[in-house]
Amino acid sequence: MTEPAPAKKSKAQVFGARLFSTLLLWAMVTGVFLSGSAWVFIVMMTSLALLGVREYFQMTQSGGMPSQPRWGVLISLAYLLLIGWKLGSEGHAGLNSLLGLDVAFVILAVIGGLMWQLRRAVDDKKTIIEVAVTTLGFIYVAVFFSFLIRLFFVPADHTAASGAWLVIWLVVVTKFTDMGAYITGSLIGKHKMIPHISPGKTWQGFGGGLAFAQLAGCGLFALIPDELAVLGGWGWVVGLSLLLALVAVVGDLAESVLKRSIGVKDSGNTLPGIGGVLDLIDSLCFTAPVLYFALKWMPVCSS
C-alpha cells in the first residue's frame, strides 16, 4: 500500500520555521555573553557541527548513496575537537596554525577512506563513490562550519563579547537573506530563478534577499559600531553584506542540489518545524568561511 505524501507546509509555517531557526542561533550565541566563556561557544558550535555531520550520513544512507558513515563521523569528531582545543587554549594566536591542520585532515580523510575500503573487495563504482561522498561530507559540514568557531576568535583584542558580536552579525546577515528572499518571493515573486533545482525561488525573492541583507548588516553595524569595529567601515560593511547574501543563496541552493540528488526532502527531523540541523546551518557553512577569509585579507585586519 502506498504511503500518502506528506502534507505541504503553508507559507506561514515555512516562515515561522525560518524565523525560529534565526532566533535559535541568536539565543545560542547570546548564551556566550551570559557565560563570558569562549569554551561555551566552542562546545555549542562543535555539537551543532557534529549533529550536522551525523545527519549528512543519515541522509546519504536513507537516499541509497554509498558512504562511510563511521569513518566520516570519526574523522569529523577528531578534527572538530582538535580545532576547538587549539582555539580554546591559544585564542586569536591559534588561528595561524589551522590552515596546516585543515590540509592534513583533508589528506587523512582521503587516505583513511581508501584504507577503509581495503576491508572488502572492490564493488565496481560503489567503492570510489563511498570515498568521495564521505570526503565531501567531512569538508562540507565539519571543515566549512568550523569557520564559524574561528570567526569568534578573529578580533585581535579578543573578548567573548567582541567575538560573539561578529558571529551574531554573520548570522543576522545570512538568515535575513533567507527570510527576505522568502518574504519577497512569496509576495511578488513571478520569475523562477533556478526551477530545475529549487522551484520556489524567484528572481524577485533573490533581490529581496540582497535588500534584507543590507538592512540587517548595515542596521546592526549602525547600532553597535564599536563592537563591530573589526568589520572596518561602512564601505566594507556594505560590500561584505552583499557578498555574504550572494554566498548565502549559493549555500542554500547547494543543499538543495545535495538533497535532490539523494532524493530526500529534509536532512533530518532534529528540529521540529525546520527539519534537520543541516537545514539550519547550510547557508552558514558557506558564509562563515567567506567572511573569515575576507576579514583576514582586509587591510584593517592584516596587522
ABEGO torsion letter per residue (X at the ends): XBBBBBBBBBAAAAAAAAAAAAAAAAAAAAAAAAAGBAAAAAAAAAAAAAAAAAAAAAAAAAAGBBBBAAAAAAAAAAAAAAAAAAAAAAEAAAAAAAAAAAAAAAAAAAAAAAAAAAABBBBEAAAAAAAAAAAAAAAAAAAAAAAAAAAAAABABBBAAAAAAAAAAAAAAAAAAAAAAAAAAAAABABBABAAABAABBAAAAAAAAAAAAAAAAAAAAABAAAAAAAEBAAAAAAAAAAAAAAAAAAAAAAAAAAAAAGBABAEAABBGAEBAAAAAAAAAAAAAAAAAAAAABAAAAX
